[in-house]
Amino acid sequence: MRWWLQFVYAVKSLGRRGDRQRELRAEMEFHLEERTEELIASGRTETEARREAQRELGARDRFEEECREAWGWRRWHELVENVKLAVRQMRKEWAYAAIILVTLGLCLGVNTAVFSMLSNVMFRPYPYPEAERLVRLGEIRTKQSGDGSLSVISVRKAMEREGIDAFESVGLYRGGGDNLFFDGQAFRALTGRVNATFFSTLGVPPALGRVFEPGEDQEGRTDVVILSHWLWASAFRGDPDVVGRNVEIEGMTFEVIGVMPEGFYFLSPEVSLWRPHVISAFETSLQAWNNNRLAAVARLKPGYTVEQAQAQLDVVDAALYEERPGRRNYIDRVGLRMVVRDYHEYRTRNAKAVLYLLQASVALVFIIGCVNVLNIVFVRTTARLREIALRLSLGASIARIARMLATEGLVYGLIGGVLGLGAGIGGVELIKHYELYLFPRIDSWSVDAMVVAYNFGLAALAGLVIGLIPLVVFWQRDLMRLIREGGQSMSADRRGSRTRRGLAIGQVALTGILLIGTGLLIRSLHEILQNEIGFRTDNLVGAALELPNASEPREQLDYGARLLERFNQLPDVSSAALSSTVPFVGEFGGPRDFHVEGQHYTEESPHPSIRFSLTQGPFFETMGIPLLAGRAFTPEDMLFEAPPVAVIDRQAAERVFAGENPIGRRLTHQLDGPYAARTDATWITIIGVVGTVRESRLDDALESGDGRIYLNAGAFQVQAQHFVMRVSARRDFNMEAFRAEVRQAMSEVRATVPSTELELVTQEIDETLADRTSLMRFLMAFGGLALVLSAIGVYGVLSYSAALRRKELGIRTALGASRGTILNLVFGQGIRIAAWGLMLALGGAVFLMKLIEDRLYQTSTFELAVYGGVAVVLLAVTAVASLIPAIRAVRVDPIICLRCD
């Protein structure tokens, strides 16, 4: 009979197990009575007849066993009995069981939590139909650290050029913020400004109403809006008739045409509504090619690959290179290139390396924990060797013993898996609570079936190892010797001691490797934090400012001046300023071509590209940017239609003026063509030079930037879009109360000005280091857990070794050995374990640290201080773990030892 038919038959038989058992016993009793009566009839006594009948029928237990096997019950019965035996053993040796289960639960918990992170980020598809066809369009700087969005002109050229047919549709997105008024209520909403094909590109239909139609992203047809599900459910109370109703956004009326389904978002889950984005004529001009940028997502046509789409974009790149000769110097210098990437790969690019490193780290923790458990199992095996030998001598087969031990181990694994799953779920919820910006879609993380299977797969593997270790130790042992000596001689043999010491050395080595990796990342982060940032970050706050639409530039500048005046009246503000860009806060902008008076430009020597900022108020004083030469802006420079002046940073001065004094030199960004300045250009006079600041990342190289020029906003009649303030350094400063004061001040200046999210600049800086700090903190936690497990492992090995050598130590003491000698015997063994482990750790780390080399900043993979520090920590912890059993060994009373023997 095939095995599956046997299985089906056994399952069916289980339902009638009680009836079958009773029928079997009744049948056997019937045959016994029949044979007894026959023997009585032949002249035997009743007692003799029954005894003879029982002898002829044979052992009833064996016959019942054969019947159960025929019915397919025997293995099920054996499994149940083995499980019962395992539970009894756990209850009997509860301390031993508790240590194993807690160790397994912790190790499986961290593995489950990290694998859940990996599964949610890397393996779960994005909630868009046919998400594998979605790609992200962007521009990278191959010679710098840069991977940004697309310039509008690049998007248009890619969409309009003949021969670009890889894309079915292209969706464009730009984030923003608006004040929303509905039914007398005001809401601050993060908004997404998108083109008409954005939603069709993602392929997600609305839950109510419709999405944007072609033409609704054109001038004059943008008075429609689509709500997110959560905004519709909260602010609009889930009104099913919301479609067709009007809402007011920034003083303008919009018609609600749709509501997106629950859980839908693009880039940020906090976006509340979507509005059409109109691409102006200026945005598609060559002068604005690098200053107006959009996030772009496209859907590939069926049959097209990312590589084919990239080949088509390379054609667009080449054409744009020819059409903008004045930008070739910048393009060549930074290696600017348009790229197409798989959307899922792009969204997970930053988290991918971190997650794989974390998974490798928790795998080391799992191995260290299993080694701890193995050492405990080896100790317990000593007491079970005689039990196994007796079972074998009574007729049990090796296979039967193996099934019994494997079942016991799997019970441990199952319970440990349940504990690990609970710890893993708790770990995932804890990670979600901290909202790590490095990991996408963190708010929707969950523990799915794949994670559960992974958890119990690891648990089963650990359980099998735990269960079968006694059989491995027993293999090829002298059966009769085990029965006679009760297994005692086997526990103290050299092979067992070497095995336990080897496992402890392995623990120390793996822990050392993990600690060295953590130490290198800490050293790398320290090097980053030592970088000059270029301004004072202490007590500095900043935020984006959604300005009201004003008909007159003078009104905009007047609003900015009144806002600064009101900010300076706040008791906790020492200085305030407005700027179009604030380092680490936002709107860093792309470079713009400038023409320097007196310089001649050709295609080979094009105009310099410099990033620019418009400022109002004492920006440099507020930021703490040092003035190196000349002067800073004065209040007169901030007046409406004041003469245009500029302050440039040191990097721009060195690159554009090549060591010459820039003070008093003039330049302009109003160009008639790529090579000649207009005769009636608005010349900007350079009045000062300030230090260069880092703007978006602490680990960016300053020397690879374009430099920055700061312009006075009054001369250009353009209002800055951010504000920055230096606040009080008093200890009882309350950020929440200060935010309320700022909102009140802004509403006093203009009631319709949107509220803003004010944050410490130091917090914004921390967010840029989220990938490094997250990895470092996780590894510190895992390294600490590994260190504790290793210390417990060394302690256990030495404690057991000292217990086995108790008689020897007692004799040594009786023969005159000093306490120092006894202490050295045990303590020295622990130090030797640490020394061997350290040598293995240092040797392995030299090669394995290459895996994290790309995560290090100005830090070698062989930092003597890190390796030395790890060595000191491991030796110190091992010494403490060794000292306790050593002190116990010193206190052994030789009289008691000899008397017990």
C-alpha positions in Angstrom: 0.0 0.0 0.0 1.3 3.4 -0.8 2.3 5.6 2.1 -0.4 8.1 1.4 -3.1 5.4 1.4 -1.7 4.2 4.7 -1.9 7.7 6.1 -5.5 8.2 5.0 -6.4 4.8 6.5 -4.8 5.7 9.7 -6.6 9.0 9.9 -9.9 7.3 9.3 -9.1 4.7 11.9 -8.4 7.3 14.5 -12.0 8.3 14.6 -13.0 4.7 15.6 -10.0 4.1 17.9 -12.0 3.4 21.0 -14.3 1.0 19.3 -11.5 -0.8 17.5 -9.6 -1.2 20.8 -12.6 -2.7 22.5 -13.3 -5.0 19.6 -9.7 -6.2 19.6 -9.8 -6.9 23.3 -13.2 -8.7 23.1 -11.9 -10.8 20.2 -8.7 -11.8 22.1 -10.8 -12.6 25.2 -13.2 -14.7 23.1 -10.3 -16.8 21.6 -8.8 -17.2 25.1 -12.1 -18.5 26.5 -12.7 -20.9 23.6 -9.2 -22.4 23.9 -9.6 -22.7 27.7 -12.9 -24.6 27.4 -11.3 -26.9 24.8 -8.4 -27.7 27.2 -10.8 -28.2 30.1 -12.8 -30.7 28.0 -9.6 -32.6 27.3 -9.1 -33.2 31.0 -7.1 -30.2 32.2 -8.0 -28.2 35.3 -9.3 -24.7 34.8 -6.1 -23.1 36.1 -3.9 -25.3 33.9 -6.2 -24.8 30.9 -6.1 -21.0 31.2 -2.3 -20.9 31.6 -1.9 -23.2 28.6 -4.2 -21.1 26.5 -2.4 -17.9 27.4 0.9 -19.5 26.5 -0.4 -20.7 23.1 -1.9 -17.3 22.2 1.4 -15.6 23.1 2.0 -12.1 24.5 -1.2 -10.0 24.3 0.7 -6.7 24.4 2.8 -7.6 21.4 -0.2 -8.8 19.5 -2.1 -5.6 20.3 1.0 -3.6 19.1 1.0 -5.5 15.8 -2.7 -4.8 15.3 -2.2 -1.1 16.1 0.6 -1.0 13.5 -1.6 -2.6 10.9 -4.3 0.0 11.6 -1.7 2.8 11.4 -2.1 3.7 15.1 1.3 2.7 16.5 3.2 5.8 15.4 0.5 8.1 16.5 0.3 6.3 19.9 4.1 6.5 20.1 4.1 10.2 19.3 1.5 10.9 22.0 3.5 8.9 24.6 6.7 10.7 23.6 5.1 14.1 24.0 3.7 13.1 27.4 7.2 11.9 28.4 8.7 15.2 27.3 6.2 17.2 29.3 6.9 15.0 32.4 10.6 15.6 31.9 10.1 19.3 31.7 8.0 19.4 34.8 10.6 17.3 36.7 13.6 19.4 35.5 11.8 22.8 35.4 15.0 24.9 36.0 16.8 23.2 33.1 13.7 23.6 30.9 13.2 27.3 31.9 16.8 28.2 31.0 16.5 26.5 27.6 13.1 28.1 26.8 14.1 31.6 27.9 17.3 31.4 25.8 15.4 30.1 22.8 12.6 32.6 23.2 15.0 35.6 23.3 17.1 34.3 20.3 14.0 33.4 18.2 12.4 36.7 19.2 15.1 38.9 17.8 15.4 36.8 14.7 11.6 36.9 14.1 11.5 40.7 14.6 14.3 41.4 12.2 13.0 38.9 9.6 9.6 40.5 9.9 11.3 43.8 9.1 13.0 42.2 6.2 9.9 40.5 5.0 7.7 43.7 5.2 10.3 45.9 3.4 11.9 43.5 0.8 9.4 40.8 0.1 6.0 42.4 0.4 4.8 43.9 -2.9 3.5 47.5 -3.0 -0.3 47.8 -3.1 -0.6 48.7 -6.7 -1.9 46.5 -9.5 0.9 44.9 -11.5 3.4 46.7 -9.2 6.3 44.9 -11.0 5.7 47.2 -14.0 6.2 50.4 -12.0 9.5 52.2 -12.3 10.9 55.4 -10.8 12.5 58.1 -13.0 15.1 60.3 -11.5 18.5 61.9 -12.0 21.7 60.7 -10.2 25.0 62.4 -9.7 27.5 59.6 -10.3 30.5 61.6 -9.0 28.7 62.8 -5.9 26.2 61.3 -3.4 23.0 62.2 -5.0 19.9 60.4 -6.2 17.1 62.9 -6.7 13.9 63.6 -8.5 13.6 64.7 -12.1 13.7 68.3 -13.4 10.5 69.3 -15.2 12.2 69.8 -18.5 13.8 66.4 -18.3 10.3 64.9 -17.8 8.8 66.8 -20.6 11.6 65.9 -23.0 11.3 62.2 -22.1 7.5 62.3 -22.6 7.5 64.2 -25.8 10.5 62.8 -27.7 9.8 60.4 -30.6 11.0 56.9 -30.0 10.4 56.9 -26.3 7.7 54.3 -26.1 8.7 52.2 -23.1 6.3 53.9 -20.8 2.5 53.4 -20.8 2.0 56.5 -18.7 4.0 58.8 -16.4 2.8 60.2 -13.0 4.3 63.3 -11.6 4.2 64.3 -7.9 5.3 67.3 -5.8 4.6 67.6 -2.1 3.2 70.6 -0.3 1.0 71.8 2.5 -2.3 73.7 2.5 -5.0 75.0 4.9 -8.3 73.3 4.2 -11.7 74.9 5.2 -14.8 72.8 5.3 -18.1 73.3 7.1 -16.6 76.0 9.2 -13.7 73.9 10.3 -10.0 74.5 9.4 -7.5 71.6 8.8 -3.8 71.7 8.1 -3.3 69.2 5.3 -0.2 67.8 3.6 -1.0 67.8 -0.1 0.3 66.1 -3.2 0.2 68.1 -6.4 0.0 65.6 -9.3 -0.6 65.5 -13.0 -3.7 64.0 -14.6 -2.1 60.6 -15.3 -0.7 60.1 -11.8 -3.5 57.8 -10.4 -3.9 55.9 -13.7 -0.1 55.2 -13.7 -0.3 53.7 -10.2 -3.5 51.8 -11.3 -5.5 52.4 -8.1 -9.2 53.3 -8.7 -10.9 55.6 -6.2 -13.2 54.3 -3.5 -15.7 57.1 -4.3 -16.1 59.3 -7.4 -13.3 59.5 -9.9 -9.7 60.5 -10.4 -8.3 63.4 -12.5 -9.1 63.4 -16.2 -6.8 64.5 -19.0 -6.7 68.3 -19.1 -7.5 68.9 -15.4 -3.8 69.6 -14.9 -3.9 72.6 -17.3 -4.3 76.3 -16.4 -7.9 77.2 -15.6 -9.1 73.6 -14.9 -7.4 72.9 -11.6 -10.4 73.5 -9.3 -10.8 69.9 -8.3 -9.4 67.8 -5.5 -9.2 64.2 -4.3 -9.3 63.3 -0.6 -7.4 60.5 1.2 -9.5 57.9 3.0 -8.4 59.0 6.4 -9.2 62.7 5.8 -12.6 61.7 4.4 -13.3 59.5 7.4 -12.1 62.0 10.1 -12.6 65.5 8.8 -15.6 64.7 6.6 -17.0 62.0 9.0 -17.2 59.5 6.2 -19.9 61.4 4.3 -20.9 59.2 1.3 -22.2 62.3 -0.5 -18.9 64.2 -0.2 -18.3 64.0 -4.0 -19.5 67.1 -5.6 -19.2 69.3 -2.5 -17.0 72.3 -2.3 -14.0 72.9 0.0 -11.9 76.0 0.5 -8.1 75.6 0.1 -6.0 78.7 0.7 -8.8 81.0 -0.1 -9.8 79.2 -3.3 -12.8 76.9 -3.9 -12.3 73.3 -5.0 -14.8 70.6 -5.9 -14.3 67.2 -4.3 -14.3 64.7 -7.2 -13.1 61.5 -5.4 -11.9 59.7 -2.3 -9.1 57.2 -2.5 -9.4 53.8 -0.9 -8.1 53.0 2.6 -4.4 52.4 2.8 -3.5 54.1 -0.5 -0.5 56.5 -0.4 2.5 57.4 -2.5 5.8 58.2 -0.8 4.2 59.5 2.4 1.1 58.0 4.2 0.5 61.5 5.8 -0.7 63.1 2.5 -4.3 64.2 3.0 -5.4 65.2 -0.4 -4.3 65.6 -4.0 -4.5 68.6 -6.3 -3.6 69.0 -10.0 -0.2 70.4 -10.7 0.2 72.9 -13.5 3.5 72.9 -15.3 4.3 76.5 -16.2 6.2 77.7 -19.2 9.1 78.8 -17.0 9.4 75.4 -15.5 10.1 73.9 -19.0 12.7 76.6 -19.9 16.4 75.8 -19.9 17.0 78.4 -17.3 14.9 76.4 -14.8 16.1 72.9 -15.8 17.6 72.1 -12.4 15.5 74.2 -10.1 12.0 72.8 -10.5 11.9 69.1 -9.7 9.2 66.5 -9.5 9.0 62.9 -8.3 8.2 60.8 -11.3 6.8 57.3 -11.4 6.1 55.5 -14.7 4.4 52.3 -15.8 6.2 50.2 -18.3 4.3 48.8 -21.3 3.9 45.1 -21.3 7.0 43.3 -22.6 9.4 46.2 -21.8 12.2 45.8 -19.3 14.0 48.4 -17.1 17.1 48.0 -19.3 15.1 48.8 -22.5 13.6 51.9 -20.8 17.1 53.0 -19.6 18.4 52.7 -23.2 15.7 55.1 -24.4 16.3 57.6 -21.6 20.0 57.6 -22.5 19.0 59.0 -25.9 17.1 61.8 -24.1 20.1 62.5 -21.9 22.3 62.9 -24.9 19.8 65.2 -26.6 19.5 67.4 -23.5 23.3 67.5 -23.2 23.5 69.0 -26.7 20.6 71.4 -26.1 22.2 73.0 -22.9 25.9 73.6 -23.6 26.1 76.1 -20.8 25.4 73.3 -18.4 27.9 70.8 -19.7 30.5 71.7 -17.2 28.1 71.0 -14.3 26.9 67.8 -15.9 30.4 66.5 -16.4 31.6 67.6 -13.0 28.8 65.8 -11.0 28.1 63.0 -13.5 24.5 63.9 -13.9 22.5 61.1 -15.6 18.8 60.2 -16.0 18.0 56.8 -14.7 15.0 54.4 -14.5 14.8 52.0 -11.6 12.4 49.3 -10.5 10.1 51.1 -8.1 10.3 48.5 -5.3 14.1 48.4 -5.6 14.3 52.2 -5.4 12.1 52.5 -2.3 14.1 49.8 -0.5 17.6 50.9 -1.6 18.6 52.5 1.6 17.0 50.0 4.0 18.3 46.9 2.0 21.9 46.8 3.2 20.9 47.7 6.8 18.3 44.9 7.0 20.7 42.2 5.6 23.3 43.3 8.1 20.8 43.1 10.9 19.7 39.7 9.7 23.3 38.4 9.7 23.7 39.9 13.2 20.7 38.2 14.7 21.8 34.9 13.0 25.0 35.2 15.1 22.9 35.8 18.2 20.9 32.7 17.4 24.0 30.6 17.0 25.4 31.9 20.2 22.2 31.1 22.0 22.1 27.6 20.5 25.7 27.1 21.6 24.6 28.0 25.2 21.7 25.5 25.0 24.1 22.9 23.6 26.4 23.3 26.5 23.4 22.8 28.9 22.2 19.8 26.9 25.7 18.2 27.0 25.7 18.5 30.8 22.2 17.0 31.1 23.2 14.2 28.7 25.5 12.8 31.3 22.5 11.9 33.5 20.6 10.4 30.5 23.2 8.1 29.1 22.4 5.3 31.6 18.7 5.7 30.8 19.4 5.3 27.1 21.6 2.3 27.7 18.9 0.6 29.8 16.3 1.2 27.1 18.5 -0.3 24.4 19.3 -3.3 26.6 15.6 -3.9 27.1 15.0 -4.1 23.4 14.4 -0.6 22.2 15.8 0.2 18.8 18.1 3.1 18.0 15.3 4.5 15.7 12.8 4.3 18.6 15.2 6.2 20.9 15.9 8.8 18.2 12.2 9.4 17.8 11.7 9.8 21.5 14.6 12.3 21.8 13.6 14.2 18.7 10.1 14.5 20.0 11.3 15.9 23.3 13.5 18.4 21.5 10.7 19.5 19.2 8.5 20.1 22.2 11.2 22.5 23.5 11.4 24.0 20.1 7.6 24.4 19.8 7.3 26.2 23.1 10.4 28.2 22.4 8.9 29.1 19.0 5.7 30.4 20.7 7.7 32.5 23.1 9.9 33.7 20.2 6.9 34.6 18.1 5.4 36.6 21.0 8.7 38.4 21.6 9.1 39.0 17.8 5.6 40.6 17.6 6.4 42.8 20.6 9.7 43.8 19.0 8.0 44.8 15.7 5.5 46.9 17.6 8.3 48.5 19.5 10.1 49.3 16.3 7.0 50.8 14.8 6.5 53.0 17.8 9.9 54.7 17.1 8.9 55.4 13.5 12.3 54.8 12.0 12.4 57.0 8.8 14.9 54.6 7.1 12.3 51.9 6.6 9.4 52.4 4.2 5.8 51.5 5.0 6.7 51.0 8.7 3.2 52.0 9.8 1.7 49.0 8.0 4.2 46.3 9.2 2.7 43.1 10.4 3.8 39.5 11.2 2.6 37.4 8.3 2.5 33.7 7.5 6.1 33.8 6.1 7.4 35.2 9.3 5.5 32.7 11.4 6.9 29.8 9.2 10.4 31.2 9.6 10.1 31.4 13.3 8.8 27.9 13.8 11.3 26.6 11.2 14.2 27.9 13.3 12.5 26.6 16.4 12.1 23.1 14.9 15.8 23.1 13.8 16.9 24.1 17.3 14.6 21.5 18.8 16.0 18.7 16.7 19.5 19.7 17.7 18.6 19.8 21.4 16.8 16.4 21.1 19.4 14.4 19.2 22.6 15.6 21.0 22.2 12.8 23.6 22.2 10.2 20.9 25.3 11.7 19.2 27.1 11.7 22.6 26.0 8.1 23.2 27.0 6.8 19.8 29.8 4.2 19.9 29.8 4.0 23.7 30.3 0.9 25.7 26.7 -0.2 26.6 27.5 -2.4 29.6 30.0 0.1 31.0 27.4 2.8 30.9 24.9 0.6 32.8 27.5 -0.4 35.5 28.9 3.1 36.1 25.7 5.1 35.6 27.4 7.3 32.9 29.6 9.0 35.4 32.9 8.0 33.7 31.7 9.4 30.4 31.0 12.9 31.7 34.5 13.6 32.7 36.3 12.3 29.7 38.5 14.6 27.7 36.4 14.5 24.6 33.3 15.9 26.4 35.4 18.6 28.1 37.0 19.6 24.8 33.6 19.9 23.2 32.2 22.1 25.9 35.3 24.3 25.8 35.2 24.5 22.0 31.6 25.6 22.1 32.4 28.3 24.7 35.3 29.5 22.5 33.0 29.7 19.5 30.6 31.8 21.6 33.3 34.3 22.5 34.5 34.4 18.9 31.1 35.1 17.4 30.4 37.7 20.1 33.7 39.4 19.4 32.9 39.7 15.7 29.5 41.2 16.4 31.0 43.7 18.9 33.8 44.7 16.5 31.2 45.5 13.8 29.2 47.5 16.3 32.4 49.3 17.4 33.3 50.2 13.8 29.9 51.7 13.2 30.1 53.7 16.4 33.5 55.0 15.3 32.2 55.8 11.9 29.3 57.8 13.4 31.7 59.6 15.7 33.8 60.6 12.6 30.7 62.0 10.9 29.7 64.0 14.0 33.1 65.5 14.1 32.6 67.1 10.7 32.3 70.8 10.5 28.7 71.7 9.8 29.4 75.3 9.2 26.9 76.8 11.5 25.8 76.6 15.2 23.1 74.0 15.7 22.4 74.6 19.4 18.9 76.0 20.1 18.2 76.5 16.5 14.7 75.8 15.1 13.3 76.0 11.6 10.3 75.2 9.5 8.8 75.6 6.1 6.4 78.6 5.7 3.4 78.3 3.4 3.0 81.9 2.4 -0.3 83.6 1.5 -0.9 84.4 -2.2 -0.3 88.2 -2.4 -1.0 90.3 -5.4 1.9 92.7 -4.8 5.6 91.7 -4.1 5.7 94.7 -1.7 2.9 93.0 0.3 4.9 89.8 0.5 8.0 91.5 1.8 6.0 93.6 4.2 4.4 90.4 5.6 7.9 88.9 6.1 9.1 92.0 7.9 6.1 92.1 10.2 6.4 88.3 10.9 10.1 88.7 11.9 9.2 91.7 14.1 6.6 89.6 15.9 8.9 86.6 16.2 11.6 88.8 17.8 9.0 89.9 20.4 8.7 86.3 21.7 10.5 86.0 25.0 12.4 82.9 24.0 13.6 84.2 20.6 17.0 85.9 20.4 17.1 86.2 16.6 14.9 85.3 13.6 15.3 85.3 9.8 13.6 84.2 6.6 15.3 82.3 3.8 14.3 80.3 0.7 16.6 77.6 2.0 17.5 76.5 5.5 20.2 73.7 6.0 18.6 70.4 6.9 15.1 71.9 6.9 14.3 72.0 3.2 14.4 73.5 -0.3 18.1 73.2 -1.0 17.5 74.0 -4.7 19.5 73.2 -7.8 22.3 75.4 -9.2 21.7 78.3 -11.5 24.1 79.7 -14.1 25.7 83.0 -13.3 27.7 85.4 -15.5 30.5 87.2 -13.8 31.4 90.6 -15.1 34.7 90.7 -16.9 34.8 86.9 -17.5 34.5 85.4 -21.0 32.7 82.1 -21.5 32.8 79.5 -24.2 31.4 76.0 -24.7 34.7 74.7 -23.2 34.5 77.2 -20.4 30.8 77.7 -19.6 29.1 79.8 -17.0 29.6 78.7 -13.4 26.6 77.0 -11.7 25.9 78.2 -8.2 23.1 77.3 -5.7 21.3 80.4 -4.5 19.2 81.5 -1.6 17.0 84.5 -1.0 17.1 85.8 2.6 15.3 88.4 4.7 16.5 89.5 8.1 19.8 88.6 9.9 20.1 85.2 8.4 23.9 84.7 9.0 23.7 85.9 12.6 20.7 83.7 13.4 22.3 80.6 11.8 25.7 81.3 13.3 27.5 81.2 9.9 30.8 83.0 10.2 31.6 86.1 8.1 35.0 85.6 6.5 35.3 88.8 4.5 33.3 92.0 3.7 30.0 92.5 5.4 26.7 90.8 5.9 23.2 92.1 4.9 22.0 95.2 6.7 18.3 96.2 7.3 18.6 98.6 4.3 19.4 95.7 2.0 16.1 94.2 3.0 14.0 97.1 1.9 11.7 96.8 -1.2 13.6 97.5 -4.4 16.9 97.8 -2.6 20.0 97.5 -4.8 20.8 93.8 -5.5 23.7 92.6 -3.4 25.0 89.1 -2.6 27.0 87.2 0.0 28.8 84.1 -1.4 30.2 81.2 0.5 33.9 80.3 0.5 33.4 77.3 -1.8 31.8 79.5 -4.5 34.4 82.2 -4.1 37.3 79.7 -4.5 35.7 78.0 -7.5 34.4 81.1 -9.4 37.1 83.6 -8.6 40.1 81.3 -8.3 41.8 83.0 -5.4 40.9 86.5 -6.4 39.1 88.9 -4.0 35.4 88.6 -4.8 34.3 91.7 -2.8 33.0 94.3 -5.1 32.8 92.0 -8.1 29.5 91.9 -10.0 27.5 89.0 -11.6 24.1 88.3 -13.0 21.9 85.3 -13.7 19.8 87.1 -16.5 21.2 85.6 -19.7 20.2 86.2 -23.3 22.0 83.1 -24.5 24.3 80.5 -23.3 27.5 82.5 -23.7 26.8 86.3 -23.5 25.4 88.5 -20.8 22.7 91.1 -21.6 23.9 94.6 -21.6 20.9 95.7 -19.5 21.4 92.8 -17.0 20.6 93.4 -13.3 24.1 93.3 -11.9 24.5 91.9 -8.4 27.3 93.2 -6.3 29.2 90.8 -4.0 29.5 92.4 -0.5 30.8 89.5 1.6 32.1 86.0 1.9 30.8 83.5 4.5 31.7 80.0 5.5 30.4 77.0 3.6 27.7 75.0 5.4 26.6 71.4 5.0 23.0 71.5 3.9 21.4 68.0 3.8 23.9 65.4 5.1 26.8 65.4 7.5 28.6 62.7 5.5 28.6 64.6 2.2 31.9 65.9 0.9 31.9 69.7 1.1 34.5 70.1 -1.7 32.2 68.4 -4.3 29.4 71.0 -4.0 28.5 73.9 -6.2 28.8 76.6 -3.5 26.0 79.0 -2.6 25.2 82.6 -3.2 22.8 84.4 -0.8 20.7 87.3 -2.3 18.7 90.0 -0.6 15.0 89.2 -1.0 14.0 92.9 -1.2 15.9 93.5 -4.4 14.3 90.5 -6.2 10.8 91.0 -4.8 10.4 87.3 -3.9 9.4 86.2 -0.5 11.5 83.5 1.3 9.8 80.2 2.0 11.4 79.1 5.4 12.1 80.7 8.7 14.7 80.0 11.3 15.1 81.2 14.9 17.6 81.0 17.7 15.8 80.2 20.9 16.4 80.3 24.6 18.9 77.9 26.1 17.2 77.7 29.5 16.7 74.3 31.0 12.9 74.5 31.4 12.4 75.5 27.7 9.2 73.7 26.5 9.1 73.0 22.8 5.4 72.3 22.6 4.6 75.6 24.4 6.9 77.5 22.1 5.2 76.0 19.0 1.9 77.3 20.4 3.5 80.8 20.8 4.8 80.7 17.3 1.4 79.7 15.8 -0.3 82.5 17.9 2.3 85.0 16.6 1.7 84.0 13.0 -2.1 84.2 13.3 -1.7 87.7 14.8 0.2 88.8 11.7 -2.1 87.1 9.3 -5.0 85.0 10.3 -5.1 82.8 7.2 -1.4 81.8 7.3 -1.2 78.1 7.7 0.3 76.6 10.8 3.7 75.0 10.5 5.6 72.1 12.0 8.5 73.8 13.9 11.4 71.4 14.7 14.9 71.7 16.2 17.5 71.6 13.5 19.4 69.1 15.5 16.4 66.8 15.2 16.4 67.3 11.4 20.1 66.4 11.4 19.5 63.3 13.4 16.9 62.2 10.8 19.5 62.4 8.0 21.6 59.9 10.0 18.7 57.6 10.7 20.2 54.7 8.6 23.5 54.8 10.4 22.1 55.4 13.9 19.4 52.7 13.5 21.9 50.1 12.4 24.2 51.1 15.2 21.5 50.9 17.9 20.2 47.5 16.7 23.8 46.1 16.7 24.4 47.5 20.1 21.3 45.7 21.4 22.2 42.5 19.7 25.9 42.7 20.8 24.8 43.2 24.4 22.5 40.2 24.2 25.3 38.1 22.7 27.7 39.3 25.4 25.3 38.2 28.1 24.8 34.8 26.5 28.5 34.3 26.1 29.1 35.2 29.7 26.5 32.7 30.8 28.0 30.1 28.5 31.5 30.5 30.0 30.1 30.5 33.5 28.2 27.3 32.8 31.2 25.5 31.3 33.5 26.5 34.2 30.9 25.7 36.9 30.3 22.3 35.5 34.0 21.6 35.0 34.6 22.7 38.6 31.8 20.4 39.8 33.3 17.4 38.0 36.8 18.2 39.4 35.5 18.7 42.9 37.2 15.5 44.2 40.5 16.5 42.5 40.4 20.0 43.9 39.7 18.6 47.4 42.7 16.2 47.1 44.9 19.1 45.9 43.8 21.2 48.8 44.4 18.4 51.3 47.9 17.9 49.9 48.8 21.5 50.5 47.8 23.4 47.4 47.3 27.1 48.1 44.1 28.9 47.3 45.8 30.9 44.6 46.7 27.6 42.9 43.1 26.4 43.0 41.8 29.8 41.9 44.2 29.8 38.9 43.1 26.3 37.8 39.5 27.4 37.2 40.0 31.1 36.5 42.9 30.4 34.1 40.7 28.1 32.1 38.2 30.9 31.6 40.9 33.3 30.5 42.2 30.7 28.0 38.7 30.3 26.6 38.5 34.1 26.2 42.0 34.3 24.6 41.2 31.6 22.0 37.9 33.2 21.3 39.5 36.6 20.8 42.1 35.3 18.4 39.4 33.7 16.3 37.2 36.8 16.5 40.1 39.1 15.4 41.1 36.8 12.6 37.5 36.5 11.4 36.7 40.2 11.7 39.6 41.1 9.4 37.7 39.4 6.6 34.1 39.7 7.6 34.2 43.5 8.3 34.6 44.0 4.5 30.8 43.4 4.4 30.2 46.7 6.2 32.9 48.7 4.5 30.5 50.7 2.5 28.7 51.7 5.7 31.8 53.2 7.2 32.8 56.9 6.9 36.5 57.7 7.1 36.9 54.5 9.2 39.1 51.6 8.3 37.9 48.0 8.7 40.9 47.5 11.0 40.7 50.2 13.7 43.2 49.3 16.4 41.2 51.2 19.0 38.0 49.3 18.2 39.7 45.9 18.2 41.5 46.7 21.4 38.4 48.0 23.1 36.4 44.8 22.2 39.3 42.7 23.5 39.2 44.5 26.8 35.4 44.2 27.1 35.4 40.5 26.3 38.3 39.7 28.7 36.6 41.7 31.4 33.3 40.0 31.0 34.8 36.6 30.8 36.9 37.3 33.8 33.8 38.1 35.9 32.0 35.0 34.6 35.1 32.9 35.5 35.6 34.4 38.9 32.4 33.1 40.4 33.0 29.3 39.8 36.7 29.9 40.7 35.7 31.3 44.1 33.4 28.4 44.7 36.2 26.0 43.9 38.5 27.7 46.4 35.9 27.2 49.1 35.7 23.4 48.6 36.2 21.5 51.9 38.6 18.6 51.2 37.3 16.6 54.2 33.7 16.7 52.9 34.9 15.8 49.3 36.9 12.8 50.5 34.2 11.6 52.9 31.5 11.8 50.2 33.7 9.7 47.9 
